[in-house]
Amino acid sequence: MSYRNPKQTYVSSQPAFNNLTNTIVGAAQSVADKKSKFLEDEKIKGEKLAMAGQGASSKYIRDSIGSNDVGDQNQRGAVAEYFKGKGKQVAELKMATTGVNRKCEVDGNCEELEGRLANLQNGPVVIKGFMENILDQLDYKDIKNFDASQNPDLIAAANIMSGSTGFNEDQGYSYKIEDSGDGSYDLIFKGEAFEGGEKRINSAQLENITREGGSLFETTQNPSDQQNDVMQNTEIIQGANYDPKTGAFLNGGNFEASDFIKNPPSEEDLKTTTDLKGNKTTRGVFDENIVKERIKGGVAQALESNFGLGESNNKPNDGQIRTYWNKVLSNKDWAKNALNSYDEQQLRDVFGDDESSVEQLKTRWGDVFTNWTTKDDLSEDQIIVFKEMYLKQQAMSITKAMENHPSNVITGIDISSLKPGDDILAGL
């Protein structure tokens, strides 16, 4: 018995699918103008995916966003190939699952066919949203101070979708859409840049990650913004004016300069300048360690609000920590040489370890600087050293800002009369 019911009129869905195909393909093509070749071969080979979503670990996103199904090679473009012939499939499934004498009841597969029909009918909306989402998420060009090591697989995927030089079919790269069977879809990227030859991104997993403002590529927080946060949190410059929109330090405020120089000071701790009129001004060369102690409370607030690092460190913002470490902290000369400026007690204070030898503590410190793989979640030592380097960075930056502030004027001291052991600050 035929399942085609002559009383039913078939209106092909293929034109709608074709229109959607043209819309999405056009959108994908337009993205090509926004992308540039960024991926370096050594980064592709040496690093594994570190998909850093807001508040989620790289490991979690890497393990959860993909599926394990294997698809066929596609040479015609993901959207166009996926929707080819789908209009006819919708018509056949609709006829098989509707009417008085439904064929699916005879075959006993109504539930299966109705599920397939629902997925196909919802497909245009789901795939359109999926493609818009993935094109937005893969647009890394405008991210300032972009951390290229955070997501090598996604950088490759972005280059494939945008048609960047070296990432097209002639070089063995392609992508396609595949029905995952549960109402969601997989975008499958193929090429030698990916471990195992392919990378999958699932529409439902992508939506789950990005729903609450998360992203596949992390931005790098601005060091100046961090400094302003800490300065405001601590009010180390009392009464200072900050931009109400950006939080940037503007002007004003005051502090007691003598509070921030060593006591007793040496000639190196004070600096006298003479202006064109012959007026002399003595300024302090501030002790970074004194500033460091004063800002610890404000730094703690900034670490918690900007990186999810509270007292227990139980909710670290994995992606933000990694990008700030890679682009702001670890590659600076002062950070690379920081270990040499820490004495034994300072090292023990950093790690909270009174039992290990100094060499063992130095080894732990060195391991942190050389082992930021995205294959694992952040370790306790990584978080400890990150917090210490962040504190040191803030202390350095704020010390310089205060040394250049108009309040840095010390009166009543004659540098030429200084003698070792003089407590000249007592009366100031």
C-alpha positions in Angstrom: 0.0 0.0 0.0 1.4 3.4 -1.0 1.8 5.9 1.7 1.3 8.8 -0.7 -2.2 10.3 0.0 -3.7 11.9 -3.2 -5.8 14.1 -0.9 -2.8 15.8 0.4 -1.0 18.6 -1.4 2.8 18.7 -1.4 4.4 22.1 -1.2 8.1 21.6 -1.6 10.3 23.0 1.2 13.4 23.0 -1.0 13.1 26.8 -1.9 13.2 27.7 1.8 16.2 25.5 2.3 17.9 27.0 -0.8 17.2 30.6 0.5 18.6 29.7 3.9 21.6 28.1 2.2 22.3 31.3 0.2 21.9 33.5 3.3 24.3 31.5 5.4 26.8 30.9 2.7 26.8 34.6 2.0 27.3 35.4 5.6 30.2 32.9 5.8 31.8 34.4 2.7 31.6 38.0 4.1 33.5 36.9 7.1 36.5 36.2 4.9 37.1 39.9 4.7 37.4 40.1 8.5 39.9 37.3 9.0 43.7 37.1 8.5 46.1 34.3 8.5 47.2 34.0 12.1 48.0 30.4 12.9 51.6 29.4 13.1 52.6 25.9 12.3 54.7 25.4 15.4 51.7 26.4 17.6 49.4 24.0 15.8 51.8 21.1 16.3 52.8 21.9 19.8 49.6 22.9 21.5 46.2 21.2 22.0 42.8 22.9 22.1 42.2 25.2 25.1 38.7 26.4 24.6 38.3 28.9 27.4 34.7 29.7 28.2 33.8 32.3 30.8 34.1 30.7 34.2 34.7 27.2 32.8 38.0 25.4 32.6 39.8 24.8 29.3 39.7 21.1 29.9 36.0 21.1 30.5 35.2 22.9 27.3 37.7 20.9 25.2 36.2 17.6 26.4 32.5 18.6 26.2 32.0 20.7 23.1 32.7 18.0 20.6 31.1 14.6 19.7 32.8 11.4 18.6 30.9 10.7 15.3 33.0 10.5 12.1 31.6 12.0 8.9 32.5 11.9 5.2 34.6 14.4 3.2 32.7 17.3 1.8 33.9 19.4 -1.1 30.9 21.6 -1.8 30.6 23.8 1.3 28.9 22.9 4.6 25.6 24.6 4.4 24.8 23.9 0.7 25.8 20.3 1.0 23.8 19.7 4.2 20.5 21.1 2.8 20.8 19.4 -0.6 17.6 17.3 -1.1 16.2 18.1 2.4 13.0 19.5 1.0 12.1 16.2 -0.6 12.9 14.3 2.7 10.6 16.6 4.6 7.7 16.0 2.2 8.1 12.2 2.3 8.3 12.1 6.1 5.3 14.4 6.4 3.2 12.2 4.2 4.3 9.1 6.0 3.4 10.4 9.4 0.0 12.2 8.7 -3.4 11.2 7.4 -5.8 8.4 8.4 -3.9 5.5 7.1 -0.4 6.5 8.1 2.3 4.2 6.6 4.4 4.6 9.8 1.7 2.9 11.8 1.9 -0.1 9.5 5.7 -0.1 9.7 5.7 0.6 13.4 8.1 3.4 13.2 6.0 6.6 13.7 8.0 7.8 16.7 11.3 7.5 14.7 10.0 9.2 11.6 8.2 12.0 13.5 11.5 12.7 15.3 13.3 12.9 12.0 10.7 15.2 10.6 10.8 17.5 13.6 14.6 17.7 13.4 14.4 18.6 9.7 11.7 21.2 10.1 13.6 22.8 13.0 16.9 22.5 11.1 16.9 25.8 9.3 16.3 27.8 12.5 18.8 25.8 14.5 21.5 25.8 11.8 21.0 29.5 11.1 21.5 30.3 14.8 24.4 27.9 15.0 26.2 29.5 12.0 25.6 33.0 13.3 26.9 32.0 16.7 30.0 30.2 15.4 30.9 33.0 13.0 30.7 35.5 15.8 32.7 33.3 18.2 35.4 32.6 15.7 36.0 36.3 14.9 39.3 36.9 16.8 40.8 39.6 14.6 39.6 42.5 16.7 40.5 41.1 20.1 43.2 43.3 21.5 46.4 41.7 22.7 45.0 38.3 21.5 46.5 35.2 23.1 47.2 32.9 20.1 48.1 30.0 22.3 44.7 29.7 24.0 42.8 28.0 21.1 44.9 26.7 18.2 42.1 24.4 17.0 39.7 27.2 16.8 42.1 29.6 15.1 42.5 26.9 12.5 38.7 26.5 12.3 38.3 30.3 11.9 40.9 30.3 9.1 39.1 27.5 7.3 35.7 29.2 7.5 37.1 32.5 6.3 39.1 30.9 3.4 42.4 32.2 4.7 45.4 31.4 2.5 46.8 28.0 3.3 43.5 26.7 4.8 41.3 25.8 1.8 40.5 22.6 0.0 43.7 22.6 -2.1 45.7 22.3 1.2 43.4 19.5 2.4 41.1 21.6 4.7 37.3 21.5 4.7 34.2 21.7 6.9 30.7 20.3 6.8 27.5 20.2 8.9 26.2 16.9 10.2 23.0 16.0 12.1 24.0 14.7 15.5 20.7 12.8 15.8 19.5 14.6 18.9 18.2 17.9 17.5 21.6 19.5 17.5 24.2 19.7 14.7 28.0 19.1 14.4 30.3 21.4 12.5 33.1 19.2 11.4 36.5 20.7 10.4 39.1 18.5 8.7 42.8 19.1 8.1 46.2 18.4 9.4 46.1 21.2 11.9 43.8 19.1 14.1 44.8 16.3 16.3 43.4 13.1 14.7 42.7 15.1 11.5 39.4 16.7 12.5 37.6 18.9 15.1 33.9 18.9 15.9 31.9 21.7 17.4 28.4 20.8 18.5 25.6 23.4 18.3 24.0 22.6 21.6 27.3 22.6 23.4 28.3 25.9 21.8 25.0 27.5 22.8 25.4 26.2 26.4 28.9 27.8 26.6 27.9 31.1 25.1 24.4 31.5 26.6 25.6 33.3 29.7 28.1 35.5 28.0 30.8 33.0 27.6 33.1 32.8 24.6 35.4 30.4 22.8 38.2 33.0 22.6 39.1 34.9 25.7 39.9 38.6 25.7 43.0 39.8 27.6 42.3 42.2 30.4 44.0 45.6 30.2 46.8 46.0 32.8 45.9 49.7 33.2 42.3 48.8 34.1 43.6 46.4 36.7 45.8 49.1 38.2 42.9 51.5 38.4 40.8 48.9 40.1 43.4 48.3 42.8 44.0 52.0 43.4 40.3 52.6 43.9 39.8 49.5 46.1 42.7 50.6 48.4 42.3 54.4 48.2 46.0 54.5 48.5 45.8 58.0 46.9 43.0 59.5 49.0 40.5 61.7 47.3 41.7 60.9 43.8 39.4 61.5 40.9 38.5 58.5 38.6 36.6 58.5 35.3 33.0 57.3 36.2 32.7 55.3 33.0 36.1 53.7 32.5 37.5 53.9 36.1 40.7 55.4 34.8 42.7 57.6 37.2 42.2 61.3 36.3 43.9 63.5 38.8 43.9 64.8 42.3 44.2 63.1 45.6 47.0 63.0 48.1 49.1 60.8 50.3 52.0 61.2 52.8 55.1 60.5 50.7 57.3 59.8 53.8 55.1 56.7 54.5 56.4 55.0 51.4 60.2 55.4 51.7 62.6 53.3 53.7 63.3 54.4 57.3 66.1 55.3 57.7 66.5 56.3 54.1 69.8 56.4 52.2 70.6 58.9 49.4 69.2 56.4 46.9 65.8 56.7 48.6 65.5 60.4 48.0 65.9 62.4 44.9 66.3 66.2 44.6 65.6 68.1 41.5 66.2 71.8 40.7 63.9 73.7 38.3 64.8 76.5 36.0 64.3 79.1 38.7 66.6 77.3 41.1 63.9 75.9 43.3 64.8 72.5 44.8 62.3 69.7 45.4 63.0 66.5 47.2 61.0 63.5 46.2 60.9 59.9 47.5 62.0 56.8 45.7 59.3 54.6 47.1 59.9 51.1 48.6 57.9 48.7 46.4 57.5 46.3 49.4 55.8 49.0 51.4 53.4 49.7 48.6 52.9 46.0 48.1 51.7 45.5 51.7 49.4 48.5 51.5 47.6 47.3 48.3 47.1 43.6 49.3 43.5 44.1 50.2 42.7 45.9 47.0 44.5 43.3 45.0 42.5 40.5 46.7 39.3 42.3 45.6 40.5 42.7 42.0 41.6 39.0 41.8 38.2 37.8 42.9 36.1 40.1 40.7 38.3 39.9 37.6 39.7 36.3 37.8 37.4 34.5 40.2 40.2 34.0 42.6 38.9 34.3 46.2 40.4 33.0 49.4 39.6 29.4 48.5 40.4 29.7 44.8 37.6 27.2 44.1 36.0 29.1 41.2 38.9 30.3 39.1 38.1 31.9 35.7 40.5 29.6 33.8 40.4 31.5 30.5 41.0 34.9 31.9 43.9 33.7 34.1 45.6 32.0 31.2 45.4 34.9 28.8 46.6 37.4 31.4 49.4 35.2 32.3 50.5 34.5 28.7 50.1 38.1 27.4 50.8 40.3 30.4 52.7 38.6 33.1 54.9 35.6 32.1 56.7 37.2 29.1 58.0 40.3 30.9 61.6 40.4 31.9 60.8 41.4 35.5 58.5 38.3 35.8 61.1 36.0 34.3 63.7 37.3 36.8 61.3 37.7 39.7 62.5 34.5 41.4 66.0 36.0 41.9 64.5 38.9 43.9 62.8 36.6 46.4 64.7 35.5 49.5 64.0 32.2 51.3 61.3 33.6 53.6 59.5 35.3 50.8 59.4 32.1 48.8 58.1 30.2 51.9 55.4 32.9 52.3 54.3 32.6 48.7 53.8 28.8 48.8 52.9 28.6 52.5 55.6 26.0 52.8 58.0 25.9 55.8 59.3 22.3 55.2 60.6 22.1 51.6 64.1 23.1 50.8 64.8 26.4 49.0 65.8 24.4 45.9 62.5 22.5 46.0 60.6 25.8 46.2 62.5 27.2 43.3 61.8 24.1 41.3 58.1 24.5 42.0 58.3 28.1 40.9 60.2 27.2 37.7 57.7 24.5 36.8 54.9 27.0 36.9 56.6 29.2 34.3 57.2 26.3 31.9 54.0 24.2 32.2 50.9 26.1 31.2 49.5 23.2 29.1 45.8 23.4 28.3 45.4 19.6 28.6 44.8 20.0 32.3 43.0 22.3 34.6 45.1 25.0 36.4 47.2 23.6 39.3 47.3 25.0 42.8 50.9 26.2 42.2 49.9 27.9 39.0 47.2 29.9 40.8 49.6 30.7 43.7 52.3 32.1 41.5 49.7 33.9 39.3 48.4 35.7 42.3 51.9 36.6 43.5 53.0 37.9 40.1 49.7 39.9 39.8 50.4 41.4 43.2 54.0 42.3 42.2 52.9 43.8 38.9 50.4 46.0 40.7 52.9 47.0 43.3 55.4 48.0 40.6 52.9 50.0 38.5 51.3 51.8 41.5 54.7 52.6 43.0 55.7 54.4 39.7 52.3 56.2 39.6 52.7 57.5 43.1 56.3 58.5 42.6 55.1 60.8 39.7 52.2 62.1 41.7 52.3 65.8 43.0 52.0 64.5 46.6 55.5 63.0 46.3 57.2 65.9 47.9 59.3 65.6 51.1 60.3 68.7 53.0 62.7 69.3 55.9 65.4 66.8 54.7 68.9 67.8 53.6 70.2 64.8 51.7 73.8 66.0 52.1 73.5 65.7 55.8 72.3 62.1 55.9 74.3 59.7 58.1 73.8 56.0 58.4 71.2 55.2 61.0 69.6 58.6 61.0 65.8 58.3 61.7 65.0 61.4 59.8 61.4 60.5 59.1 60.4 60.4 62.8 59.6 64.1 62.9 58.0 64.4 59.5 
